[in-house]
C-alpha cells in the first residue's frame, strides 16, 4: 500500500509509564478480527474505521523510533489529527497503568510487566466490542472469524479502492446492521441463534434506546463495575462469560 502520510506518537500511558507496542497489539485474539489485521512478522496493526467527514480510512500502525509508534494512512481521507486520536484510543494511551506497575515492581515474578505489558488494545466503539464478543460464544474460533468477516464485508463502509473481502471495510454501524432482515444473519453471516441477538442489539442502539458507548467513557467512580456488569448481562446474547470478556476490553 502507498503511504499517504504518517504521524508519530509517544508510547507512554496516562501516568507516564512505558507502553510495549508488540505486547499491546498481541494482547488478545479478538484484536485480530476484521476490520483489523495483525502481521506478527512485521509487527504491524492495520485497522479500518469510520471518521466523521472522511469516511472509511485504513491506518497501519508500527513501531517507530525508540519509545514511539508510527501511524500511516494507507487508504482514505482521515486527517492527521483524526488518525492520531484514533491510534491513541486503540492503544489505550489514555489509560494509567502506573499504579499496577508500582505494585508489581517488587514482585520477582511480575516485575517484567513494568517494561510496558498489560495493556489491551480496544475497538473504536463499545458496540464493536459487544458484537464481536457475542460472535465468540459457544462456537469455534473459525466460526467467529466467519461471522465477523461476513458482517464487515457486507455491511461495513469500504475505503476507496478496496477489493472484495472484509479487509478495507470499517466495522458496520448499528444502523447498517439494524436495516438487515433475519435472513441475512442466518444465511449470509450464518450466526445461528446469535443472529436474533445481533439484530436486536443493533436496533436498540440505532433507535437510541441503548447507549453502549457510555460504558466506555464513564469512570469506575461514576459507574461501578457491578453496575456495568448488570447492564451488560441485560443485553441480548450476553451471559456471564460475555460480560466478563467485554469488561476486560473496557479496562474494568
Secondary structure as UniProt FT lines:
FT   STRAND          5..10
FT   TURN            14..15
FT   HELIX           21..25
FT   HELIX           29..32
FT   TURN            34..35
FT   STRAND          36..39
FT   TURN            40..43
FT   STRAND          44..51
FT   TURN            52..54
FT   STRAND          55..63
FT   TURN            66..67
FT   STRAND          68..75
FT   HELIX           80..90
FT   TURN            91..94
FT   HELIX           98..104
FT   TURN            105..106
FT   TURN            108..110
FT   HELIX           111..115
FT   HELIX           126..134
FT   TURN            135..138
FT   HELIX           141..155
FT   TURN            160..161
FT   TURN            167..168
FT   HELIX           174..178
FT   HELIX           182..183
FT   HELIX           184..188
FT   TURN            192..193
FT   HELIX           194..206
FT   TURN            207..208
FT   TURN            212..213
FT   HELIX           214..217
FT   TURN            220..222
FT   HELIX           225..233
FT   TURN            236..237
FT   HELIX           240..249
FT   TURN            250..251
//
